[in-house]
Amino acid sequence: MSTPTWVAAVNLVAAVCFILALKGLSSPRTARRGNLLGALGAAVATIALFLSGIELQRVGIIVAAVLLGSVVGAVAARRVRMTQMPQLVALLNGVGGGAAGLVAIAEWLRTPDLGGLALLATVLTILIGWVSFTGSLVTFLKLQELMTTRPVVLPAGRIITIVVAAGAVLAAAWMVAAPSGAALAALAALAAVLGVLFVLPVGGADVPIVISLLNAFTGLSVAASGLVLDNVLLLVAGTLVGASGTLLTRMMATAMGRPLASTLFGAFTATPAAGSTTAAAADRPVRSASPDDVAVMLGYARKVILVPGYGLAVAQAQHILRELADLLSARGTEVMYAIHPVAGRMPGHMNVLLAEADVPYDQLREMEAVNPEFGTADIALVVGANDVVNPAARDDRTAPIYGMPILAVDTAQQVVFLKRSMRPGFSGIDNALLFDPRTQLLFGDAKTSLAKVVSAVSAL
């Protein structure tokens, strides 16, 4: 059945919405509008499909699934905390890849005589989709800290991964040459195992890069499913996601100062990192401060750089941090926010968090722009960040984060850390900057601590 002209026109409008949505997501200022445009495009395309006259089977089940998914999505969107957003992104990304894989399997079971380009697209959809699905699940477990965030290197892990990858390729070739249920099962199973092995050796600090890469995989699987189903809109949407995810992955790997291959496979050959040295560090003295002490320091500072991190998101302290920045600016202090590309648990995490507090965009400074500013800053106020300011990334070749560009907080005149405890960062290693004579620590919940500092600054 040919696609009605009006449906093709609607699909074109939906595709334009997807393109504009992607453009909108490139900036925090337009991200909300971009999200709405993307959702509008998906909704319009779905409604058009139901009204197109295409013969649908089990419509009741389809409608029930759509309604159930809508309810779950709405509840999750409203209840998920900002700190859990990376996990949600990883989970939704995995669901997308898994769905594409299931659609390809169902399409082959429905019409097992597929051949040529359609069969090849089916095989690629299953392979890429299931790698993305299981890999994203492991990423979710790491981010949720349901498993260790450190690299998991299996005995003979490199050999096992190569064997499984080769097996998946052979199963794909088998499926193309002689399609059968056995070949299909082998392909799906090996692709699923490969996704797990693909992510296990990735350390915590590199997980945001893997999220982006798996997102690109999901886009490619959706694009391939568009070929399977002869659906141009799926092809367009999947290509957009795949291309943007690939570009973002390369940009993030560059920002992290390491080749992408090193991020993904370096743990196979790296020597075991020393890991956390909390026990050894327990006897090292640190300088603690009170909110009043910090307020006096800030009150007489001419230039303050605020460094937000994951702890800021945990405490939901972005609004009170904005209040502190406004208060200091009103006193004539130069204030700016230092944004590391992977601060938090996903790309742009801090940008989204600060945008929620209506922080002026011109006060945000990316790492390359802000690092020269630290040398002239009276105070660098670090709120919940650890790995992205850890000098070990620059000085310690045994550290799992070695080679990652960091914010040059250690060049500021004085450093104040707001921390709950001396617990290491996501990578599991201690931060020598905490024990520097120029560093003072204000322990406690970031939101509560900042509120006390704001009150003390106001009273100066």
Phi and psi in degrees as a GROMACS rama.xvg file:
@    title "Ramachandran Plot"
@    xaxis  label "Phi"
@    yaxis  label "Psi"
@TYPE xy
-73.7574  152.514  SER-2
-76.3594  126.601  THR-3
-57.6869  150.347  PRO-4
-59.4603  -40.3806  THR-5
-67.433  -32.4516  TRP-6
-68.7135  -41.0626  VAL-7
-61.3084  -38.7479  ALA-8
-66.0268  -42.6543  ALA-9
-63.1021  -42.0318  VAL-10
-61.9462  -35.6491  ASN-11
-64.2207  -42.6436  LEU-12
-61.5908  -42.345  VAL-13
-63.1762  -40.6258  ALA-14
-62.809  -40.8155  ALA-15
-62.8101  -39.4115  VAL-16
-59.6314  -41.4758  CYS-17
-63.3901  -41.7286  PHE-18
-64.7051  -45.0938  ILE-19
-66.2602  -33.7449  LEU-20
-63.5417  -44.4342  ALA-21
-62.4524  -40.0788  LEU-22
-63.5834  -42.0836  LYS-23
-64.575  -34.2656  GLY-24
-72.7163  -6.46977  LEU-25
-77.0184  -8.69629  SER-26
-140.52  138.121  SER-27
-58.5362  -28.9396  PRO-28
-66.4285  -31.9708  ARG-29
-114.084  7.73035  THR-30
-62.9694  -40.464  ALA-31
-61.5253  -45.6273  ARG-32
-63.6767  -38.6144  ARG-33
-61.3525  -43.1083  GLY-34
-60.3269  -44.6033  ASN-35
-65.1059  -38.7308  LEU-36
-65.5433  -41.0892  LEU-37
-63.4802  -42.8921  GLY-38
-64.78  -39.7098  ALA-39
-62.5764  -44.6219  LEU-40
-60.4514  -43.5394  GLY-41
-65.2718  -41.5859  ALA-42
-65.4787  -44.1935  ALA-43
-62.4048  -43.4149  VAL-44
-64.4284  -38.8453  ALA-45
-67.0915  -44.9295  THR-46
-63.6819  -40.3465  ILE-47
-61.9843  -36.1764  ALA-48
-62.7585  -42.8074  LEU-49
-66.9721  -31.2353  PHE-50
-93.508  -0.160784  LEU-51
-77.361  -10.9088  SER-52
89.435  3.26318  GLY-53
-65.6728  145.64  ILE-54
-80.0973  111.137  GLU-55
-105.999  140.535  LEU-56
-107.871  149.896  GLN-57
52.7894  50.844  ARG-58
-59.9366  -36.6515  VAL-59
-59.5657  -43.9249  GLY-60
-65.5258  -39.6953  ILE-61
-62.9305  -47.3228  ILE-62
-63.2891  -41.7866  VAL-63
-61.9643  -40.8656  ALA-64
-65.6141  -40.6772  ALA-65
-63.1157  -44.8952  VAL-66
-64.7444  -43.4874  LEU-67
-62.5003  -44.8201  LEU-68
-62.4623  -38.1026  GLY-69
-64.9353  -42.1954  SER-70
-65.5068  -47.6127  VAL-71
-61.0365  -43.4224  VAL-72
-63.2284  -43.1919  GLY-73
-65.3269  -43.611  ALA-74
-65.002  -44.1947  VAL-75
-62.6046  -42.355  ALA-76
-63.9368  -35.0753  ALA-77
-82.2001  -30.633  ARG-78
-95.9381  -22.751  ARG-79
-66.3614  135.97  VAL-80
-83.6086  157.967  ARG-81
-59.0602  -33.3169  MET-82
-67.2929  -21.6407  THR-83
-98.3398  1.9513  GLN-84
-60.5775  -42.7576  MET-85
-59.6711  -41.4947  PRO-86
-61.7038  -40.9093  GLN-87
-65.2455  -42.0096  LEU-88
-60.4008  -45.4857  VAL-89
-62.1074  -41.9226  ALA-90
-66.8494  -46.499  LEU-91
-64.3331  -36.4484  LEU-92
-62.5232  -43.4231  ASN-93
-63.676  -39.8695  GLY-94
-61.2475  -39.0091  VAL-95
-62.7494  -45.3248  GLY-96
-65.1817  -43.0212  GLY-97
-63.6642  -39.1505  GLY-98
-63.6705  -42.1966  ALA-99
-62.0619  -41.5273  ALA-100
-63.2802  -42.2522  GLY-101
-65.7377  -39.184  LEU-102
-61.8198  -42.3097  VAL-103
-64.3509  -41.3629  ALA-104
-63.084  -45.374  ILE-105
-63.5661  -38.0469  ALA-106
-66.3212  -39.7338  GLU-107
-69.177  -39.1481  TRP-108
-64.0372  -32.4  LEU-109
-74.7311  -40.5101  ARG-110
-131.836  77.8813  THR-111
-67.3273  -7.35497  PRO-112
-90.5341  17.215  ASP-113
-56.4515  145.939  LEU-114
-148.113  173.264  GLY-115
61.9082  -136.2  GLY-116
-62.6607  -37.3583  LEU-117
-62.7303  -41.9843  ALA-118
-67.6213  -42.5496  LEU-119
-61.6374  -42.4125  LEU-120
-63.5928  -38.105  ALA-121
-61.3658  -46.0443  THR-122
-62.9824  -45.0991  VAL-123
-64.5598  -37.6214  LEU-124
-62.9153  -44.6561  THR-125
-64.694  -46.264  ILE-126
-61.3076  -54.8343  LEU-127
-70.6657  -40.4871  ILE-128
-62.3711  -42.4858  GLY-129
-76.8183  -30.3693  TRP-130
-61.6621  -44.5371  VAL-131
-64.5893  -40.2767  SER-132
-63.2062  -56.2684  PHE-133
-71.6057  -35.2925  THR-134
-62.7325  -40.2992  GLY-135
-67.0369  -34.5937  SER-136
-64.084  -41.4179  LEU-137
-65.3006  -39.8813  VAL-138
-60.0252  -43.2152  THR-139
-58.6646  -45.2657  PHE-140
-62.5935  -37.95  LEU-141
-66.407  -47.1039  LYS-142
-65.5201  -35.7768  LEU-143
-80.3255  -3.98763  GLN-144
57.8363  34.5169  GLU-145
-84.6761  -9.47969  LEU-146
-143.659  169.645  MET-147
-60.832  143.54  THR-148
-87.601  -6.6795  THR-149
-79.662  162.993  ARG-150
-59.8519  134.744  PRO-151
-105.942  107.099  VAL-152
-106.822  109.787  VAL-153
-74.3679  151.681  LEU-154
-56.778  129.548  PRO-155
56.9254  33.089  ALA-156
-59.536  -39.3557  GLY-157
-62.7606  -45.3841  ARG-158
-63.6266  -43.4555  ILE-159
-60.4334  -45.2202  ILE-160
-64.0645  -42.8376  THR-161
-63.0411  -41.879  ILE-162
-63.5655  -45.0962  VAL-163
-65.1075  -42.597  VAL-164
-62.0945  -43.5328  ALA-165
-63.8567  -39.2179  ALA-166
-63.3984  -39.4272  GLY-167
-64.7606  -40.4683  ALA-168
-64.856  -42.9098  VAL-169
-64.6292  -39.8896  LEU-170
-64.0645  -37.4434  ALA-171
-64.2618  -43.2135  ALA-172
-64.1155  -39.8926  ALA-173
-60.2263  -43.8441  TRP-174
-64.3186  -37.7005  MET-175
-71.8768  -40.9521  VAL-176
-76.4819  -40.3955  ALA-177
-144.49  79.3259  ALA-178
-56.1707  133.123  PRO-179
-160.279  164.498  SER-180
-63.7022  -36.3681  GLY-181
-65.2065  -43.0425  ALA-182
-64.2288  -40.3761  ALA-183
-62.5219  -46.0984  LEU-184
-63.6648  -42.0117  ALA-185
-63.8367  -42.0733  ALA-186
-62.3937  -48.7168  LEU-187
-62.9519  -43.6751  ALA-188
-65.5909  -46.6254  ALA-189
-66.6481  -37.5704  LEU-190
-63.76  -39.4375  ALA-191
-64.3112  -44.1423  ALA-192
-65.2955  -40.5306  VAL-193
-60.3382  -38.4417  LEU-194
-60.6563  -40.6087  GLY-195
-66.0556  -49.1595  VAL-196
-64.2867  -27.4175  LEU-197
-66.8143  -36.6147  PHE-198
-98.6958  -27.6266  VAL-199
-51.2492  -44.0097  LEU-200
-80.5394  7.23058  PRO-201
-88.5186  128.569  VAL-202
-78.8311  164.858  GLY-203
-55.8522  -42.1159  GLY-204
-67.3566  -20.3438  ALA-205
-98.3922  -1.77919  ASP-206
-58.5048  -39.1545  VAL-207
-57.2971  -35.1939  PRO-208
-65.1572  -41.2144  ILE-209
-66.6469  -37.0577  VAL-210
-56.6228  -46.2142  ILE-211
-64.5271  -41.3727  SER-212
-66.3862  -43.4714  LEU-213
-65.3266  -31.8191  LEU-214
-62.3614  -40.6731  ASN-215
-64.2953  -40.0625  ALA-216
-59.015  -45.19  PHE-217
-60.8161  -42.279  THR-218
-59.4391  -42.6779  GLY-219
-64.7419  -39.1688  LEU-220
-66.5677  -37.2379  SER-221
-66.7774  -40.4361  VAL-222
-62.6642  -42.0974  ALA-223
-65.2265  -36.9338  ALA-224
-66.6323  -27.7957  SER-225
-63.0573  -35.7902  GLY-226
-68.88  -39.4441  LEU-227
-61.0655  -44.6164  VAL-228
-92.1024  0.0547531  LEU-229
56.9386  45.6166  ASP-230
-117.198  108.483  ASN-231
-64.7372  -36.3878  VAL-232
-64.9375  -41.7443  LEU-233
-62.0336  -38.5789  LEU-234
-63.1238  -44.1901  LEU-235
-65.674  -49.4659  VAL-236
-62.5006  -44.6956  ALA-237
-64.5443  -39.2629  GLY-238
-64.9644  -41.0269  THR-239
-60.9299  -47.3351  LEU-240
-65.5222  -43.7378  VAL-241
-62.8686  -44.7191  GLY-242
-67.5168  -46.4093  ALA-243
-66.5409  -39.0522  SER-244
-64.4366  -38.3633  GLY-245
-65.8398  -44.4811  THR-246
-63.2515  -43.159  LEU-247
-63.8295  -39.1678  LEU-248
-61.6643  -45.2477  THR-249
-64.7408  -40.9328  ARG-250
-64.623  -40.204  MET-251
-69.4218  -40.533  MET-252
-61.5454  -39.7365  ALA-253
-64.6842  -42.3468  THR-254
-64.1453  -30.5428  ALA-255
-81.269  -7.40656  MET-256
73.3818  29.7109  GLY-257
-148.256  150.28  ARG-258
-64.7247  149.227  PRO-259
-60.9102  -38.3411  LEU-260
-61.6529  -36.5759  ALA-261
-66.8928  -38.3143  SER-262
-63.5901  -42.7771  THR-263
-81.8035  -36.773  LEU-264
-120.816  -0.47944  PHE-265
-62.1803  -28.501  GLY-266
-66.755  -19.5986  ALA-267
-68.3936  -31.5527  PHE-268
-111.042  -11.5892  THR-269
-70.9557  148.233  ALA-270
-75.5584  149.345  THR-271
-56.6685  131.888  PRO-272
-74.4084  156.469  ALA-273
-64.6979  -27.6485  ALA-274
73.3601  -159.002  GLY-275
-67.7011  139.59  SER-276
-119.483  34.7697  THR-277
-58.6396  -42.8708  THR-278
-61.4959  -44.4492  ALA-279
-68.1216  -31.0139  ALA-280
-81.6417  -10.2439  ALA-281
-60.1564  -30.237  ALA-282
-89.1037  -4.23227  ASP-283
-82.8235  132.822  ARG-284
-74.2494  146.306  PRO-285
-127.136  157.116  VAL-286
-100.665  115.133  ARG-287
-97.0813  153.619  SER-288
-132.273  159.988  ALA-289
-98.2727  164.63  SER-290
-56.4653  -35.9218  PRO-291
-65.7604  -40.3089  ASP-292
-59.9642  -47.0822  ASP-293
-64.1342  -39.1495  VAL-294
-62.4041  -40.9412  ALA-295
-63.824  -43.7379  VAL-296
-59.227  -46.7246  MET-297
-68.7854  -36.7235  LEU-298
-63.3535  -28.3791  GLY-299
-106.372  8.74249  TYR-300
-84.3472  144.626  ALA-301
-92.9828  -27.036  ARG-302
-143.579  123.997  LYS-303
-126.902  132.138  VAL-304
-113.39  123.226  ILE-305
-94.7214  130.042  LEU-306
-117.735  97.1648  VAL-307
-80.9109  148.655  PRO-308
-144.515  -167.513  GLY-309
-59.8964  -35.6025  TYR-310
-61.1246  -29.8201  GLY-311
-64.0606  -41.0052  LEU-312
-67.9239  -40.685  ALA-313
-58.5421  -44.1981  VAL-314
-82.5912  -7.8383  ALA-315
52.1291  48.8636  GLN-316
-103.751  14.8221  ALA-317
-64.9828  -34.218  GLN-318
-70.2234  -41.8083  HIS-319
-71.7226  -29.5426  ILE-320
-66.8149  -40.1767  LEU-321
-62.6867  -39.3056  ARG-322
-62.8073  -41.2111  GLU-323
-63.6336  -43.6675  LEU-324
-61.1809  -43.0375  ALA-325
-63.9253  -39.4333  ASP-326
-65.2373  -43.124  LEU-327
-67.5314  -40.307  LEU-328
-61.8808  -38.3885  SER-329
-65.2538  -24.1985  ALA-330
-87.9114  2.53829  ARG-331
93.428  7.83115  GLY-332
-82.5477  137.329  THR-333
-79.0691  122.328  GLU-334
-125.684  137.666  VAL-335
-147.362  158.906  MET-336
-107.146  132.017  TYR-337
-97.4645  121.972  ALA-338
-113.659  116.308  ILE-339
-87.3224  144.403  HIS-340
-57.0369  -31.5076  PRO-341
-121.309  25.6057  VAL-342
-62.9224  137.604  ALA-343
91.3713  -142.542  GLY-344
-126.164  7.9643  ARG-345
-160.866  161.354  MET-346
-58.5079  132.87  PRO-347
76.2847  9.95092  GLY-348
-57.6959  -47.1598  HIS-349
-70.4505  -35.0639  MET-350
-60.2327  -44.541  ASN-351
-65.2437  -42.5842  VAL-352
-62.3233  -45.6272  LEU-353
-73.8303  -31.4781  LEU-354
-63.41  -33.4826  ALA-355
-61.394  -29.4872  GLU-356
-94.5571  11.4247  ALA-357
57.6064  36.2955  ASP-358
-68.5268  129.603  VAL-359
-56.0276  130.221  PRO-360
-61.7833  -29.9914  TYR-361
-73.6262  -7.71331  ASP-362
-87.7076  -11.0861  GLN-363
-83.1618  133.605  LEU-364
-123.936  124.393  ARG-365
-69.8625  163.639  GLU-366
-54.546  -47.1797  MET-367
-62.3511  -34.7933  GLU-368
-80.7924  -32.2699  ALA-369
-89.8901  -25.3586  VAL-370
-56.4885  -41.1564  ASN-371
-64.9935  -18.6223  PRO-372
-79.2006  -23.8624  GLU-373
-62.3593  -34.2719  PHE-374
-62.9012  -23.6183  GLY-375
-106.239  7.98068  THR-376
-87.2374  135.393  ALA-377
-71.4058  -38.7556  ASP-378
-141.308  135.307  ILE-379
-108.999  115.851  ALA-380
-100.518  108.505  LEU-381
-98.3764  118.88  VAL-382
-112.14  92.0045  VAL-383
81.7437  6.70159  GLY-384
-93.8942  153.365  ALA-385
-143.473  -69.7083  ASN-386
-60.7586  -36.0026  ASP-387
-76.7084  -3.35996  VAL-388
-123.983  11.3137  VAL-389
-83.1324  116.497  ASN-390
-60.887  -15.7271  PRO-391
-59.453  -28.4821  ALA-392
-63.8165  -22.0812  ALA-393
-104.03  -29.5907  ARG-394
-111.333  -23.8884  ASP-395
-110.384  106.049  ASP-396
-67.831  -18.3353  ARG-397
-87.0511  -8.9504  THR-398
-74.5076  141.481  ALA-399
-65.3562  -16.7677  PRO-400
-100.826  8.43829  ILE-401
-59.0682  134.127  TYR-402
96.6123  -13.2032  GLY-403
-77.7451  123.958  MET-404
-60.2937  138.949  PRO-405
-123.24  164.236  ILE-406
-73.0858  132.607  LEU-407
-80.3258  51.9706  ALA-408
-61.0164  -32.9735  VAL-409
-69.4894  -3.78166  ASP-410
-97.1429  -2.74941  THR-411
-73.0331  159.327  ALA-412
-64.1161  -43.2859  GLN-413
-140.385  150.038  GLN-414
-126.61  133.705  VAL-415
-121.296  124.787  VAL-416
-105.111  129.236  PHE-417
-99.8891  113.353  LEU-418
-140.156  151.189  LYS-419
-76.0558  -38.9069  ARG-420
-157.023  -175.06  SER-421
-89.2698  14.1473  MET-422
-59.8666  138.802  ARG-423
-64.4257  171.101  PRO-424
-76.9854  -168.264  GLY-425
-62.515  -28.6874  PHE-426
-78.5885  -11.2593  SER-427
86.3482  14.3366  GLY-428
-120.005  153.583  ILE-429
-76.2741  163.17  ASP-430
-112.406  112.115  ASN-431
-62.7003  -22.8284  ALA-432
-63.7015  -25.496  LEU-433
-64.4083  -24.433  LEU-434
-102.39  6.54763  PHE-435
-70.4319  140.345  ASP-436
-59.3287  -22.4696  PRO-437
-84.8227  -4.37375  ARG-438
-100.71  136.036  THR-439
-122.524  143.697  GLN-440
-113.24  130.817  LEU-441
-109.888  104.943  LEU-442
-84.3476  147.045  PHE-443
132.993  176.683  GLY-444
-62.2999  131.641  ASP-445
-60.1768  -38.9807  ALA-446
-66.4534  -44.6089  LYS-447
-65.7318  -43.704  THR-448
-63.3802  -44.123  SER-449
-65.3778  -36.0271  LEU-450
-62.4257  -39.8749  ALA-451
-68.2633  -38.3248  LYS-452
-65.7687  -41.7419  VAL-453
-59.6506  -45.5672  VAL-454
-61.519  -41.2833  SER-455
-69.3521  -38.7415  ALA-456
-65.2818  -40.8436  VAL-457
-62.4354  -29.0156  SER-458
-84.5594  -7.5753  ALA-459
